[in-house]
Amino acid sequence: MLGKFGILITLLILVFVFYLVISFGAGRFSKNEKNEKTKKYLRSVNILLILVAVVGSILVLFL
């Protein structure tokens, strides 16, 4: 069974993998010019992922 820190590390790894998948799908790492909608979308995804990581960390460490 995973302890608190194992769950925290798993959560952070899943958030990072989700970030990579969304970034590759949106073309963040391509050499083509990105339009404003894509930049806004990636910024929103980053905010969401940071929120998920912070809330998950708080729940794992303090409960």
Number of C-alpha atoms within 10 A of each C-alpha: 5 8 8 15 12 12 16 19 12 13 17 19 13 13 17 15 12 14 16 14 12 16 18 12 11 15 16 16 10 11 7 8 8 12 8 9 9 14 14 11 14 18 12 12 16 15 12 13 17 15 12 15 19 13 12 15 19 12 12 16 12 7 7
